[in-house]
Amino acid sequence: MDEASIFQEFDRLESKINGLIQQCETLKRQNAQLEASNSSLAEELLQKSEAEQKLVEERNLVRSRIDGLLARVNESIGTEQEQEEEYNIE
């Protein structure tokens, strides 16, 4: 192998190494972007989960209040029916 061939081989290896370095830097940038995106999506998911939990709690509160109102209405209807029965018996 003569000196020119050796330099050509070094140039070829240097070119490959530079390509690998560029590819590595590109992958590092992409990885950083993906990590930022992942972090953003995780935060968004957390916020949506918290909002969903709040809605579930509000729905349960509304349901409980409606059940209470219905119980009062039923109790009132029952009381009225008892009073009507008392008046009809006498």
HTML snippet that shows the backbone in 3Dmol.js (N, CA, C, O; Angstrom):
<script src="https://3Dmol.org/build/3Dmol-min.js"></script>
<div id="view" style="width:600px;height:400px;position:relative"></div>
<script>
const pdb = `
ATOM      1  N   MET A   1       0.851  -1.166   0.000  1.00  0.00           N
ATOM      2  CA  MET A   1       0.000   0.000   0.000  1.00  0.00           C
ATOM      3  C   MET A   1       0.905   1.240   0.000  1.00  0.00           C
ATOM      4  O   MET A   1       1.747   1.402   0.883  1.00  0.00           O
ATOM      5  N   ASP A   2       0.729   2.071  -0.955  1.00  0.00           N
ATOM      6  CA  ASP A   2       1.566   3.267  -1.031  1.00  0.00           C
ATOM      7  C   ASP A   2       0.973   4.392  -0.188  1.00  0.00           C
ATOM      8  O   ASP A   2      -0.129   4.276   0.350  1.00  0.00           O
ATOM      9  N   GLU A   3       1.717   5.464  -0.088  1.00  0.00           N
ATOM     10  CA  GLU A   3       1.334   6.584   0.766  1.00  0.00           C
ATOM     11  C   GLU A   3       0.028   7.229   0.306  1.00  0.00           C
ATOM     12  O   GLU A   3      -0.775   7.629   1.149  1.00  0.00           O
ATOM     13  N   ALA A   4      -0.206   7.339  -0.977  1.00  0.00           N
ATOM     14  CA  ALA A   4      -1.434   7.945  -1.503  1.00  0.00           C
ATOM     15  C   ALA A   4      -2.646   7.100  -1.120  1.00  0.00           C
ATOM     16  O   ALA A   4      -3.694   7.640  -0.766  1.00  0.00           O
ATOM     17  N   SER A   5      -2.507   5.785  -1.187  1.00  0.00           N
ATOM     18  CA  SER A   5      -3.605   4.886  -0.814  1.00  0.00           C
ATOM     19  C   SER A   5      -3.929   5.009   0.666  1.00  0.00           C
ATOM     20  O   SER A   5      -5.093   4.983   1.064  1.00  0.00           O
ATOM     21  N   ILE A   6      -2.888   5.143   1.471  1.00  0.00           N
ATOM     22  CA  ILE A   6      -3.093   5.280   2.919  1.00  0.00           C
ATOM     23  C   ILE A   6      -3.857   6.576   3.211  1.00  0.00           C
ATOM     24  O   ILE A   6      -4.790   6.584   4.015  1.00  0.00           O
ATOM     25  N   PHE A   7      -3.452   7.678   2.550  1.00  0.00           N
ATOM     26  CA  PHE A   7      -4.146   8.952   2.768  1.00  0.00           C
ATOM     27  C   PHE A   7      -5.591   8.888   2.273  1.00  0.00           C
ATOM     28  O   PHE A   7      -6.489   9.466   2.886  1.00  0.00           O
ATOM     29  N   GLN A   8      -5.806   8.191   1.176  1.00  0.00           N
ATOM     30  CA  GLN A   8      -7.176   8.025   0.675  1.00  0.00           C
ATOM     31  C   GLN A   8      -8.031   7.251   1.680  1.00  0.00           C
ATOM     32  O   GLN A   8      -9.191   7.584   1.922  1.00  0.00           O
ATOM     33  N   GLU A   9      -7.431   6.216   2.253  1.00  0.00           N
ATOM     34  CA  GLU A   9      -8.152   5.415   3.256  1.00  0.00           C
ATOM     35  C   GLU A   9      -8.473   6.262   4.489  1.00  0.00           C
ATOM     36  O   GLU A   9      -9.577   6.186   5.027  1.00  0.00           O
ATOM     37  N   PHE A  10      -7.501   7.071   4.935  1.00  0.00           N
ATOM     38  CA  PHE A  10      -7.753   7.968   6.069  1.00  0.00           C
ATOM     39  C   PHE A  10      -8.842   8.983   5.736  1.00  0.00           C
ATOM     40  O   PHE A  10      -9.700   9.274   6.569  1.00  0.00           O
ATOM     41  N   ASP A  11      -8.806   9.523   4.515  1.00  0.00           N
ATOM     42  CA  ASP A  11      -9.844  10.468   4.102  1.00  0.00           C
ATOM     43  C   ASP A  11     -11.221   9.800   4.113  1.00  0.00           C
ATOM     44  O   ASP A  11     -12.205  10.390   4.558  1.00  0.00           O
ATOM     45  N   ARG A  12     -11.275   8.569   3.621  1.00  0.00           N
ATOM     46  CA  ARG A  12     -12.536   7.827   3.598  1.00  0.00           C
ATOM     47  C   ARG A  12     -13.037   7.584   5.026  1.00  0.00           C
ATOM     48  O   ARG A  12     -14.217   7.781   5.315  1.00  0.00           O
ATOM     49  N   LEU A  13     -12.141   7.157   5.908  1.00  0.00           N
ATOM     50  CA  LEU A  13     -12.520   6.924   7.309  1.00  0.00           C
ATOM     51  C   LEU A  13     -12.946   8.225   7.989  1.00  0.00           C
ATOM     52  O   LEU A  13     -13.921   8.250   8.741  1.00  0.00           O
ATOM     53  N   GLU A  14     -12.201   9.314   7.716  1.00  0.00           N
ATOM     54  CA  GLU A  14     -12.541  10.609   8.295  1.00  0.00           C
ATOM     55  C   GLU A  14     -13.929  11.056   7.829  1.00  0.00           C
ATOM     56  O   GLU A  14     -14.709  11.594   8.614  1.00  0.00           O
ATOM     57  N   SER A  15     -14.227  10.832   6.566  1.00  0.00           N
ATOM     58  CA  SER A  15     -15.535  11.183   6.022  1.00  0.00           C
ATOM     59  C   SER A  15     -16.640  10.373   6.702  1.00  0.00           C
ATOM     60  O   SER A  15     -17.688  10.914   7.054  1.00  0.00           O
ATOM     61  N   LYS A  16     -16.398   9.083   6.882  1.00  0.00           N
ATOM     62  CA  LYS A  16     -17.386   8.231   7.564  1.00  0.00           C
ATOM     63  C   LYS A  16     -17.585   8.682   9.010  1.00  0.00           C
ATOM     64  O   LYS A  16     -18.713   8.747   9.499  1.00  0.00           O
ATOM     65  N   ILE A  17     -16.486   8.990   9.683  1.00  0.00           N
ATOM     66  CA  ILE A  17     -16.567   9.423  11.084  1.00  0.00           C
ATOM     67  C   ILE A  17     -17.327  10.743  11.181  1.00  0.00           C
ATOM     68  O   ILE A  17     -18.158  10.916  12.073  1.00  0.00           O
ATOM     69  N   ASN A  18     -17.046  11.677  10.266  1.00  0.00           N
ATOM     70  CA  ASN A  18     -17.776  12.953  10.264  1.00  0.00           C
ATOM     71  C   ASN A  18     -19.267  12.724  10.025  1.00  0.00           C
ATOM     72  O   ASN A  18     -20.108  13.373  10.648  1.00  0.00           O
ATOM     73  N   GLY A  19     -19.589  11.804   9.128  1.00  0.00           N
ATOM     74  CA  GLY A  19     -20.996  11.469   8.883  1.00  0.00           C
ATOM     75  C   GLY A  19     -21.653  10.901  10.126  1.00  0.00           C
ATOM     76  O   GLY A  19     -22.789  11.245  10.451  1.00  0.00           O
ATOM     77  N   LEU A  20     -20.930  10.023  10.827  1.00  0.00           N
ATOM     78  CA  LEU A  20     -21.466   9.441  12.062  1.00  0.00           C
ATOM     79  C   LEU A  20     -21.646  10.500  13.145  1.00  0.00           C
ATOM     80  O   LEU A  20     -22.624  10.469  13.891  1.00  0.00           O
ATOM     81  N   ILE A  21     -20.706  11.431  13.231  1.00  0.00           N
ATOM     82  CA  ILE A  21     -20.816  12.511  14.217  1.00  0.00           C
ATOM     83  C   ILE A  21     -22.038  13.372  13.916  1.00  0.00           C
ATOM     84  O   ILE A  21     -22.789  13.728  14.824  1.00  0.00           O
ATOM     85  N   GLN A  22     -22.238  13.707  12.635  1.00  0.00           N
ATOM     86  CA  GLN A  22     -23.411  14.496  12.259  1.00  0.00           C
ATOM     87  C   GLN A  22     -24.702  13.740  12.566  1.00  0.00           C
ATOM     88  O   GLN A  22     -25.671  14.314  13.062  1.00  0.00           O
ATOM     89  N   GLN A  23     -24.696  12.451  12.265  1.00  0.00           N
ATOM     90  CA  GLN A  23     -25.879  11.639  12.544  1.00  0.00           C
ATOM     91  C   GLN A  23     -26.147  11.586  14.046  1.00  0.00           C
ATOM     92  O   GLN A  23     -27.295  11.661  14.483  1.00  0.00           O
ATOM     93  N   CYS A  24     -25.086  11.456  14.825  1.00  0.00           N
ATOM     94  CA  CYS A  24     -25.226  11.419  16.286  1.00  0.00           C
ATOM     95  C   CYS A  24     -25.791  12.748  16.800  1.00  0.00           C
ATOM     96  O   CYS A  24     -26.666  12.753  17.665  1.00  0.00           O
ATOM     97  N   GLU A  25     -25.298  13.868  16.276  1.00  0.00           N
ATOM     98  CA  GLU A  25     -25.797  15.178  16.698  1.00  0.00           C
ATOM     99  C   GLU A  25     -27.265  15.352  16.307  1.00  0.00           C
ATOM    100  O   GLU A  25     -28.055  15.903  17.074  1.00  0.00           O
ATOM    101  N   THR A  26     -27.624  14.880  15.113  1.00  0.00           N
ATOM    102  CA  THR A  26     -29.017  14.945  14.677  1.00  0.00           C
ATOM    103  C   THR A  26     -29.902  14.124  15.608  1.00  0.00           C
ATOM    104  O   THR A  26     -30.980  14.567  16.003  1.00  0.00           O
ATOM    105  N   LEU A  27     -29.441  12.932  15.954  1.00  0.00           N
ATOM    106  CA  LEU A  27     -30.213  12.069  16.853  1.00  0.00           C
ATOM    107  C   LEU A  27     -30.340  12.689  18.245  1.00  0.00           C
ATOM    108  O   LEU A  27     -31.383  12.568  18.887  1.00  0.00           O
ATOM    109  N   LYS A  28     -29.287  13.349  18.707  1.00  0.00           N
ATOM    110  CA  LYS A  28     -29.352  14.017  20.013  1.00  0.00           C
ATOM    111  C   LYS A  28     -30.391  15.137  19.995  1.00  0.00           C
ATOM    112  O   LYS A  28     -31.158  15.293  20.945  1.00  0.00           O
ATOM    113  N   ARG A  29     -30.414  15.925  18.900  1.00  0.00           N
ATOM    114  CA  ARG A  29     -31.409  17.001  18.785  1.00  0.00           C
ATOM    115  C   ARG A  29     -32.821  16.423  18.738  1.00  0.00           C
ATOM    116  O   ARG A  29     -33.729  16.915  19.407  1.00  0.00           O
ATOM    117  N   GLN A  30     -32.987  15.378  17.941  1.00  0.00           N
ATOM    118  CA  GLN A  30     -34.306  14.746  17.848  1.00  0.00           C
ATOM    119  C   GLN A  30     -34.736  14.186  19.201  1.00  0.00           C
ATOM    120  O   GLN A  30     -35.898  14.302  19.593  1.00  0.00           O
ATOM    121  N   ASN A  31     -33.792  13.583  19.902  1.00  0.00           N
ATOM    122  CA  ASN A  31     -34.089  13.021  21.221  1.00  0.00           C
ATOM    123  C   ASN A  31     -34.515  14.125  22.191  1.00  0.00           C
ATOM    124  O   ASN A  31     -35.464  13.953  22.956  1.00  0.00           O
ATOM    125  N   ALA A  32     -33.813  15.250  22.156  1.00  0.00           N
ATOM    126  CA  ALA A  32     -34.169  16.370  23.033  1.00  0.00           C
ATOM    127  C   ALA A  32     -35.567  16.884  22.694  1.00  0.00           C
ATOM    128  O   ALA A  32     -36.352  17.196  23.589  1.00  0.00           O
ATOM    129  N   GLN A  33     -35.876  16.972  21.391  1.00  0.00           N
ATOM    130  CA  GLN A  33     -37.207  17.420  20.981  1.00  0.00           C
ATOM    131  C   GLN A  33     -38.277  16.433  21.442  1.00  0.00           C
ATOM    132  O   GLN A  33     -39.338  16.837  21.918  1.00  0.00           O
ATOM    133  N   LEU A  34     -37.997  15.153  21.301  1.00  0.00           N
ATOM    134  CA  LEU A  34     -38.960  14.134  21.722  1.00  0.00           C
ATOM    135  C   LEU A  34     -39.155  14.146  23.235  1.00  0.00           C
ATOM    136  O   LEU A  34     -40.273  13.975  23.722  1.00  0.00           O
ATOM    137  N   GLU A  35     -38.069  14.348  23.974  1.00  0.00           N
ATOM    138  CA  GLU A  35     -38.188  14.419  25.431  1.00  0.00           C
ATOM    139  C   GLU A  35     -39.027  15.629  25.845  1.00  0.00           C
ATOM    140  O   GLU A  35     -39.850  15.537  26.756  1.00  0.00           O
ATOM    141  N   ALA A  36     -38.816  16.763  25.171  1.00  0.00           N
ATOM    142  CA  ALA A  36     -39.608  17.960  25.478  1.00  0.00           C
ATOM    143  C   ALA A  36     -41.077  17.725  25.134  1.00  0.00           C
ATOM    144  O   ALA A  36     -41.971  18.099  25.893  1.00  0.00           O
ATOM    145  N   SER A  37     -41.311  17.106  23.993  1.00  0.00           N
ATOM    146  CA  SER A  37     -42.683  16.806  23.581  1.00  0.00           C
ATOM    147  C   SER A  37     -43.333  15.836  24.562  1.00  0.00           C
ATOM    148  O   SER A  37     -44.492  16.008  24.938  1.00  0.00           O
ATOM    149  N   ASN A  38     -42.588  14.827  24.968  1.00  0.00           N
ATOM    150  CA  ASN A  38     -43.090  13.838  25.923  1.00  0.00           C
ATOM    151  C   ASN A  38     -43.435  14.503  27.251  1.00  0.00           C
ATOM    152  O   ASN A  38     -44.469  14.211  27.853  1.00  0.00           O
ATOM    153  N   SER A  39     -42.567  15.390  27.698  1.00  0.00           N
ATOM    154  CA  SER A  39     -42.813  16.101  28.952  1.00  0.00           C
ATOM    155  C   SER A  39     -44.067  16.964  28.845  1.00  0.00           C
ATOM    156  O   SER A  39     -44.887  17.006  29.762  1.00  0.00           O
ATOM    157  N   SER A  40     -44.202  17.644  27.721  1.00  0.00           N
ATOM    158  CA  SER A  40     -45.374  18.489  27.492  1.00  0.00           C
ATOM    159  C   SER A  40     -46.650  17.653  27.469  1.00  0.00           C
ATOM    160  O   SER A  40     -47.658  18.030  28.066  1.00  0.00           O
ATOM    161  N   LEU A  41     -46.598  16.523  26.779  1.00  0.00           N
ATOM    162  CA  LEU A  41     -47.773  15.649  26.700  1.00  0.00           C
ATOM    163  C   LEU A  41     -48.108  15.045  28.063  1.00  0.00           C
ATOM    164  O   LEU A  41     -49.280  14.887  28.405  1.00  0.00           O
ATOM    165  N   ALA A  42     -47.081  14.709  28.836  1.00  0.00           N
ATOM    166  CA  ALA A  42     -47.319  14.160  30.173  1.00  0.00           C
ATOM    167  C   ALA A  42     -47.998  15.205  31.059  1.00  0.00           C
ATOM    168  O   ALA A  42     -48.908  14.877  31.821  1.00  0.00           O
ATOM    169  N   GLU A  43     -47.560  16.456  30.961  1.00  0.00           N
ATOM    170  CA  GLU A  43     -48.175  17.537  31.741  1.00  0.00           C
ATOM    171  C   GLU A  43     -49.618  17.755  31.297  1.00  0.00           C
ATOM    172  O   GLU A  43     -50.509  17.946  32.124  1.00  0.00           O
ATOM    173  N   GLU A  44     -49.839  17.724  29.988  1.00  0.00           N
ATOM    174  CA  GLU A  44     -51.196  17.893  29.459  1.00  0.00           C
ATOM    175  C   GLU A  44     -52.104  16.756  29.930  1.00  0.00           C
ATOM    176  O   GLU A  44     -53.258  16.986  30.294  1.00  0.00           O
ATOM    177  N   LEU A  45     -51.581  15.538  29.922  1.00  0.00           N
ATOM    178  CA  LEU A  45     -52.352  14.386  30.386  1.00  0.00           C
ATOM    179  C   LEU A  45     -52.696  14.528  31.864  1.00  0.00           C
ATOM    180  O   LEU A  45     -53.817  14.233  32.278  1.00  0.00           O
ATOM    181  N   LEU A  46     -51.738  14.975  32.650  1.00  0.00           N
ATOM    182  CA  LEU A  46     -51.981  15.180  34.082  1.00  0.00           C
ATOM    183  C   LEU A  46     -53.083  16.214  34.298  1.00  0.00           C
ATOM    184  O   LEU A  46     -53.974  16.015  35.124  1.00  0.00           O
ATOM    185  N   GLN A  47     -53.020  17.315  33.557  1.00  0.00           N
ATOM    186  CA  GLN A  47     -54.039  18.355  33.691  1.00  0.00           C
ATOM    187  C   GLN A  47     -55.412  17.827  33.292  1.00  0.00           C
ATOM    188  O   GLN A  47     -56.409  18.121  33.952  1.00  0.00           O
ATOM    189  N   LYS A  48     -55.466  17.053  32.217  1.00  0.00           N
ATOM    190  CA  LYS A  48     -56.749  16.505  31.770  1.00  0.00           C
ATOM    191  C   LYS A  48     -57.276  15.479  32.769  1.00  0.00           C
ATOM    192  O   LYS A  48     -58.482  15.408  33.006  1.00  0.00           O
ATOM    193  N   SER A  49     -56.387  14.690  33.353  1.00  0.00           N
ATOM    194  CA  SER A  49     -56.808  13.716  34.358  1.00  0.00           C
ATOM    195  C   SER A  49     -57.371  14.425  35.586  1.00  0.00           C
ATOM    196  O   SER A  49     -58.382  14.007  36.150  1.00  0.00           O
ATOM    197  N   GLU A  50     -56.700  15.504  35.990  1.00  0.00           N
ATOM    198  CA  GLU A  50     -57.190  16.271  37.138  1.00  0.00           C
ATOM    199  C   GLU A  50     -58.541  16.910  36.827  1.00  0.00           C
ATOM    200  O   GLU A  50     -59.434  16.930  37.673  1.00  0.00           O
ATOM    201  N   ALA A  51     -58.685  17.433  35.609  1.00  0.00           N
ATOM    202  CA  ALA A  51     -59.965  18.041  35.208  1.00  0.00           C
ATOM    203  C   ALA A  51     -61.064  16.990  35.172  1.00  0.00           C
ATOM    204  O   ALA A  51     -62.191  17.249  35.593  1.00  0.00           O
ATOM    205  N   GLU A  52     -60.735  15.806  34.669  1.00  0.00           N
ATOM    206  CA  GLU A  52     -61.720  14.721  34.624  1.00  0.00           C
ATOM    207  C   GLU A  52     -62.136  14.323  36.037  1.00  0.00           C
ATOM    208  O   GLU A  52     -63.321  14.113  36.300  1.00  0.00           O
ATOM    209  N   GLN A  53     -61.171  14.221  36.944  1.00  0.00           N
ATOM    210  CA  GLN A  53     -61.479  13.865  38.328  1.00  0.00           C
ATOM    211  C   GLN A  53     -62.381  14.921  38.965  1.00  0.00           C
ATOM    212  O   GLN A  53     -63.308  14.593  39.706  1.00  0.00           O
ATOM    213  N   LYS A  54     -62.098  16.192  38.669  1.00  0.00           N
ATOM    214  CA  LYS A  54     -62.929  17.270  39.208  1.00  0.00           C
ATOM    215  C   LYS A  54     -64.355  17.160  38.672  1.00  0.00           C
ATOM    216  O   LYS A  54     -65.316  17.351  39.418  1.00  0.00           O
ATOM    217  N   LEU A  55     -64.495  16.854  37.387  1.00  0.00           N
ATOM    218  CA  LEU A  55     -65.830  16.694  36.805  1.00  0.00           C
ATOM    219  C   LEU A  55     -66.575  15.517  37.423  1.00  0.00           C
ATOM    220  O   LEU A  55     -67.780  15.596  37.661  1.00  0.00           O
ATOM    221  N   VAL A  56     -65.865  14.434  37.681  1.00  0.00           N
ATOM    222  CA  VAL A  56     -66.489  13.271  38.319  1.00  0.00           C
ATOM    223  C   VAL A  56     -66.983  13.651  39.713  1.00  0.00           C
ATOM    224  O   VAL A  56     -68.092  13.291  40.107  1.00  0.00           O
ATOM    225  N   GLU A  57     -66.155  14.377  40.449  1.00  0.00           N
ATOM    226  CA  GLU A  57     -66.556  14.806  41.792  1.00  0.00           C
ATOM    227  C   GLU A  57     -67.762  15.745  41.731  1.00  0.00           C
ATOM    228  O   GLU A  57     -68.687  15.630  42.535  1.00  0.00           O
ATOM    229  N   GLU A  58     -67.747  16.678  40.768  1.00  0.00           N
ATOM    230  CA  GLU A  58     -68.885  17.590  40.621  1.00  0.00           C
ATOM    231  C   GLU A  58     -70.148  16.824  40.238  1.00  0.00           C
ATOM    232  O   GLU A  58     -71.229  17.107  40.754  1.00  0.00           O
ATOM    233  N   ARG A  59     -70.013  15.858  39.336  1.00  0.00           N
ATOM    234  CA  ARG A  59     -71.170  15.055  38.924  1.00  0.00           C
ATOM    235  C   ARG A  59     -71.724  14.281  40.113  1.00  0.00           C
ATOM    236  O   ARG A  59     -72.939  14.199  40.290  1.00  0.00           O
ATOM    237  N   ASN A  60     -70.843  13.717  40.923  1.00  0.00           N
ATOM    238  CA  ASN A  60     -71.294  12.980  42.105  1.00  0.00           C
ATOM    239  C   ASN A  60     -72.003  13.903  43.096  1.00  0.00           C
ATOM    240  O   ASN A  60     -72.992  13.512  43.716  1.00  0.00           O
ATOM    241  N   LEU A  61     -71.496  15.123  43.243  1.00  0.00           N
ATOM    242  CA  LEU A  61     -72.136  16.089  44.130  1.00  0.00           C
ATOM    243  C   LEU A  61     -73.525  16.453  43.608  1.00  0.00           C
ATOM    244  O   LEU A  61     -74.490  16.498  44.372  1.00  0.00           O
ATOM    245  N   VAL A  62     -73.621  16.710  42.307  1.00  0.00           N
ATOM    246  CA  VAL A  62     -74.918  17.042  41.703  1.00  0.00           C
ATOM    247  C   VAL A  62     -75.881  15.877  41.869  1.00  0.00           C
ATOM    248  O   VAL A  62     -77.042  16.072  42.227  1.00  0.00           O
ATOM    249  N   ARG A  63     -75.402  14.667  41.609  1.00  0.00           N
ATOM    250  CA  ARG A  63     -76.249  13.477  41.753  1.00  0.00           C
ATOM    251  C   ARG A  63     -76.738  13.343  43.190  1.00  0.00           C
ATOM    252  O   ARG A  63     -77.904  13.026  43.430  1.00  0.00           O
ATOM    253  N   SER A  64     -75.849  13.583  44.138  1.00  0.00           N
ATOM    254  CA  SER A  64     -76.220  13.491  45.550  1.00  0.00           C
ATOM    255  C   SER A  64     -77.280  14.534  45.905  1.00  0.00           C
ATOM    256  O   SER A  64     -78.237  14.240  46.623  1.00  0.00           O
ATOM    257  N   ARG A  65     -77.102  15.745  45.401  1.00  0.00           N
ATOM    258  CA  ARG A  65     -78.082  16.797  45.691  1.00  0.00           C
ATOM    259  C   ARG A  65     -79.429  16.482  45.046  1.00  0.00           C
ATOM    260  O   ARG A  65     -80.478  16.703  45.652  1.00  0.00           O
ATOM    261  N   ILE A  66     -79.399  15.966  43.818  1.00  0.00           N
ATOM    262  CA  ILE A  66     -80.650  15.588  43.144  1.00  0.00           C
ATOM    263  C   ILE A  66     -81.338  14.464  43.902  1.00  0.00           C
ATOM    264  O   ILE A  66     -82.555  14.488  44.081  1.00  0.00           O
ATOM    265  N   ASP A  67     -80.565  13.478  44.349  1.00  0.00           N
ATOM    266  CA  ASP A  67     -81.146  12.384  45.132  1.00  0.00           C
ATOM    267  C   ASP A  67     -81.798  12.921  46.402  1.00  0.00           C
ATOM    268  O   ASP A  67     -82.875  12.470  46.793  1.00  0.00           O
ATOM    269  N   GLY A  68     -81.140  13.888  47.046  1.00  0.00           N
ATOM    270  CA  GLY A  68     -81.712  14.500  48.244  1.00  0.00           C
ATOM    271  C   GLY A  68     -83.012  15.228  47.945  1.00  0.00           C
ATOM    272  O   GLY A  68     -83.985  15.120  48.691  1.00  0.00           O
ATOM    273  N   LEU A  69     -83.016  15.971  46.843  1.00  0.00           N
ATOM    274  CA  LEU A  69     -84.244  16.680  46.450  1.00  0.00           C
ATOM    275  C   LEU A  69     -85.359  15.704  46.115  1.00  0.00           C
ATOM    276  O   LEU A  69     -86.505  15.911  46.513  1.00  0.00           O
ATOM    277  N   LEU A  70     -85.034  14.642  45.387  1.00  0.00           N
ATOM    278  CA  LEU A  70     -86.045  13.635  45.049  1.00  0.00           C
ATOM    279  C   LEU A  70     -86.595  12.965  46.302  1.00  0.00           C
ATOM    280  O   LEU A  70     -87.790  12.683  46.390  1.00  0.00           O
ATOM    281  N   ALA A  71     -85.724  12.714  47.263  1.00  0.00           N
ATOM    282  CA  ALA A  71     -86.177  12.106  48.515  1.00  0.00           C
ATOM    283  C   ALA A  71     -87.139  13.052  49.232  1.00  0.00           C
ATOM    284  O   ALA A  71     -88.152  12.620  49.781  1.00  0.00           O
ATOM    285  N   ARG A  72     -86.814  14.343  49.223  1.00  0.00           N
ATOM    286  CA  ARG A  72     -87.707  15.316  49.864  1.00  0.00           C
ATOM    287  C   ARG A  72     -89.039  15.393  49.131  1.00  0.00           C
ATOM    288  O   ARG A  72     -90.093  15.483  49.761  1.00  0.00           O
ATOM    289  N   VAL A  73     -88.995  15.358  47.788  1.00  0.00           N
ATOM    290  CA  VAL A  73     -90.236  15.393  47.005  1.00  0.00           C
ATOM    291  C   VAL A  73     -91.064  14.155  47.302  1.00  0.00           C
ATOM    292  O   VAL A  73     -92.270  14.255  47.532  1.00  0.00           O
ATOM    293  N   ASN A  74     -90.431  12.989  47.300  1.00  0.00           N
ATOM    294  CA  ASN A  74     -91.147  11.743  47.592  1.00  0.00           C
ATOM    295  C   ASN A  74     -91.719  11.758  49.002  1.00  0.00           C
ATOM    296  O   ASN A  74     -92.833  11.292  49.240  1.00  0.00           O
ATOM    297  N   GLU A  75     -90.952  12.295  49.920  1.00  0.00           N
ATOM    298  CA  GLU A  75     -91.427  12.398  51.299  1.00  0.00           C
ATOM    299  C   GLU A  75     -92.632  13.335  51.365  1.00  0.00           C
ATOM    300  O   GLU A  75     -93.610  13.054  52.058  1.00  0.00           O
ATOM    301  N   SER A  76     -92.554  14.429  50.649  1.00  0.00           N
ATOM    302  CA  SER A  76     -93.660  15.386  50.618  1.00  0.00           C
ATOM    303  C   SER A  76     -94.892  14.765  49.985  1.00  0.00           C
ATOM    304  O   SER A  76     -96.004  14.944  50.482  1.00  0.00           O
ATOM    305  N   ILE A  77     -94.705  14.038  48.893  1.00  0.00           N
ATOM    306  CA  ILE A  77     -95.830  13.363  48.241  1.00  0.00           C
ATOM    307  C   ILE A  77     -96.429  12.324  49.177  1.00  0.00           C
ATOM    308  O   ILE A  77     -97.648  12.192  49.279  1.00  0.00           O
ATOM    309  N   GLY A  78     -95.561  11.592  49.857  1.00  0.00           N
ATOM    310  CA  GLY A  78     -96.041  10.591  50.810  1.00  0.00           C
ATOM    311  C   GLY A  78     -96.824  11.232  51.929  1.00  0.00           C
ATOM    312  O   GLY A  78     -97.850  10.689  52.339  1.00  0.00           O
ATOM    313  N   THR A  79     -96.384  12.361  52.437  1.00  0.00           N
ATOM    314  CA  THR A  79     -97.075  13.074  53.503  1.00  0.00           C
ATOM    315  C   THR A  79     -98.428  13.570  53.009  1.00  0.00           C
ATOM    316  O   THR A  79     -99.423  13.480  53.728  1.00  0.00           O
ATOM    317  N   GLU A  80     -98.468  14.094  51.785  1.00  0.00           N
ATOM    318  CA  GLU A  80     -99.741  14.568  51.223  1.00  0.00           C
ATOM    319  C   GLU A  80    -100.718  13.413  51.060  1.00  0.00           C
ATOM    320  O   GLU A  80    -101.906  13.556  51.346  1.00  0.00           O
ATOM    321  N   GLN A  81    -100.219  12.270  50.600  1.00  0.00           N
ATOM    322  CA  GLN A  81    -101.096  11.111  50.419  1.00  0.00           C
ATOM    323  C   GLN A  81    -101.631  10.641  51.763  1.00  0.00           C
ATOM    324  O   GLN A  81    -102.799  10.267  51.868  1.00  0.00           O
ATOM    325  N   GLU A  82    -100.790  10.657  52.790  1.00  0.00           N
ATOM    326  CA  GLU A  82    -101.235  10.257  54.122  1.00  0.00           C
ATOM    327  C   GLU A  82    -102.308  11.214  54.628  1.00  0.00           C
ATOM    328  O   GLU A  82    -103.293  10.792  55.235  1.00  0.00           O
ATOM    329  N   GLN A  83    -102.111  12.501  54.374  1.00  0.00           N
ATOM    330  CA  GLN A  83    -103.101  13.486  54.816  1.00  0.00           C
ATOM    331  C   GLN A  83    -104.411  13.293  54.063  1.00  0.00           C
ATOM    332  O   GLN A  83    -105.484  13.391  54.658  1.00  0.00           O
ATOM    333  N   GLU A  84    -104.339  13.021  52.766  1.00  0.00           N
ATOM    334  CA  GLU A  84    -105.558  12.786  51.990  1.00  0.00           C
ATOM    335  C   GLU A  84    -106.276  11.547  52.500  1.00  0.00           C
ATOM    336  O   GLU A  84    -107.504  11.533  52.594  1.00  0.00           O
ATOM    337  N   GLU A  85    -105.514  10.503  52.830  1.00  0.00           N
ATOM    338  CA  GLU A  85    -106.123   9.276  53.346  1.00  0.00           C
ATOM    339  C   GLU A  85    -106.794   9.549  54.687  1.00  0.00           C
ATOM    340  O   GLU A  85    -107.865   9.009  54.961  1.00  0.00           O
ATOM    341  N   GLU A  86    -106.178  10.377  55.522  1.00  0.00           N
ATOM    342  CA  GLU A  86    -106.766  10.715  56.813  1.00  0.00           C
ATOM    343  C   GLU A  86    -108.091  11.449  56.613  1.00  0.00           C
ATOM    344  O   GLU A  86    -109.065  11.178  57.316  1.00  0.00           O
ATOM    345  N   TYR A  87    -108.128  12.363  55.670  1.00  0.00           N
ATOM    346  CA  TYR A  87    -109.351  13.119  55.419  1.00  0.00           C
ATOM    347  C   TYR A  87    -110.427  12.231  54.819  1.00  0.00           C
ATOM    348  O   TYR A  87    -111.608  12.435  55.102  1.00  0.00           O
ATOM    349  N   ASN A  88    -110.064  11.266  54.012  1.00  0.00           N
ATOM    350  CA  ASN A  88    -111.037  10.369  53.389  1.00  0.00           C
ATOM    351  C   ASN A  88    -111.587   9.367  54.396  1.00  0.00           C
ATOM    352  O   ASN A  88    -112.731   8.930  54.266  1.00  0.00           O
ATOM    353  N   ILE A  89    -110.807   9.003  55.380  1.00  0.00           N
ATOM    354  CA  ILE A  89    -111.246   8.026  56.371  1.00  0.00           C
ATOM    355  C   ILE A  89    -112.275   8.655  57.295  1.00  0.00           C
ATOM    356  O   ILE A  89    -113.249   7.998  57.665  1.00  0.00           O
ATOM    357  N   GLU A  90    -112.091   9.850  57.658  1.00  0.00           N
ATOM    358  CA  GLU A  90    -112.972  10.497  58.623  1.00  0.00           C
ATOM    359  C   GLU A  90    -114.250  10.821  58.041  1.00  0.00           C
ATOM    360  O   GLU A  90    -115.116  11.373  58.720  1.00  0.00           O
TER     361      GLU A  90
END
`;
const viewer = $3Dmol.createViewer("view");
viewer.addModel(pdb, "pdb");
viewer.setStyle({}, {cartoon: {color: "spectrum"}});
viewer.zoomTo();
viewer.render();
</script>
